Amino acid sequence: MIAALVTGDLIADPVERTTAKGSPFVTATVRVPAGADALLVGIAAFDRTAGERLAKLQKGATVAAAGTLEATEWERNGETRKGWRLTATEVLSVYAARKRRETEAGE
């Protein structure tokens, strides 16, 4: 696993879910620029604060998420696909970062 900071735009509204044991978590997918292309990174926030921050965002919001990044692989229609999944321990939106700076600056 890799410790990572991922920034990009949400491609859909985040989804609030519950584990089999009843614990809440939030998932989302972020489009991350990668040169001329883009990667899609699935984010899962099990941390309460990170999950609450992620759940408040909407499609198109720019977000930064830090946590553990893992390569994933699955099969669809007989074709093997690869992707990335980030288990987020911290989530921050551009809006929240700006508000935090304004508060710290006393504005």
N, C-alpha and C positions, 0 to 999 in steps of 0.2 A: 504494500500500500504506500501511497505517496501523500505527504502533507502538501496541500495546494490552496491557492487563492484563485478563484475563477470569477471572471466578470463577463457579463453579457446581458442580453435582453430576454425577458420571459416570452416564450412563444405561445403561451396560454395562461389563463388564470391558475394560480396554485390550487391544489386540492387538499382538503383536510381529510385525514384518514385515521383509522384506529387499528392497532396491532391485534393479533389474536388474543393477547392477554388484556386488551382494553386500554392500552396506552395510546394517547393521541400523537400524531406526527403529521407533517405537511410535506407534500411532494410538488415538484415543479420541473419544467424543462427550460434550459437556458441555451440560447444560440450564442456561441462564443466565436468571435472573429478569429480566423487562423490564416493569415495571409489573404490570398484571393478566395479562399474557401471559408467555410464555417463548420464548427463541430457542434453537435447537440450534446449537452451534458445534463443528465438527470440528477436532480438534487432531492435528497431526503433529509429533513430536519427533525430529529428526535428530541433535541434540546428544546425546552419549553420556550425560552426567549427567542431563539433563532426561528422556531416554528411560528410564533406569534408575528414576528417581523415579516416573515415570508408570506404568511397568510393574508396580510394587509395589502399586498401588492396586486397589481393587475397585469394582464397581458400588455406587453410593450415596455414595461418598466425595466430600467437598467438596474442590475443588482450585482453586488459583490458577495461571494460566499466563500468561507474558508472552512477547511475540514480535511477529510481523508478521501483521496481520489483513487478509484479502482477501475481498471479496464474490465468491460463486461463482454460477454459473447452469448448469443442466443440464436435459435433457428426459427425462421419464418418461411413458410411455403417451400421447405426443403433447402433454403439458402441460409448459410451461416452469416450472421451480421455481428458487427463489433461496435462498441460504444463506450461511454464513460459514465460513471456514477460517482457523485460526491455526497458523502455523508457530512452534512454541514454542522459545525459547532458554533458558527457565527454567520449572521446574515446582515447586510447593510445595503440600503437603497441609496441611490444618488440623492434623493430628496432628504432622507434621514441624515445623511452625512452633511449636507448643506445646513440643515436645521441645527445639528450638533455644533458645527463651526460657528454659526451665528449666536448660539446660546453662550458658547465659551468666550466669544468676543464681546459679549454684552450688548448685542444688537437687539 
